Amino acid sequence: MIDQDTTIFRDRTILVTGGTGSIGGEVVRRILDLGPRALRVLSRDDSKQFELAQELRGRPELRMLIGDVRSR
């Protein structure tokens, strides 16, 4: 999935929209392994955000954001 040039994620700030869904959650997990400076996860579902944050706790580069890309 993310196997091409993985150095493009290192020391960058990354935003994953829909990051608590089944695909988005896996993208988040894989990007965390690639050394981003900051990883922001945007999603509408606060309970799924809580679950993912608990699973990945202790990762200072991770921040969960409640929102919807359709909202101004």
Secondary structure, DSSP 8 states (H G I E B T S, - for coil): ---S-GGGGTT-EEEEETTTSHHHHHHHHHHHTT--SEEEEEES-HHHHHHHHHHTTT-TTEEEEE--TT--
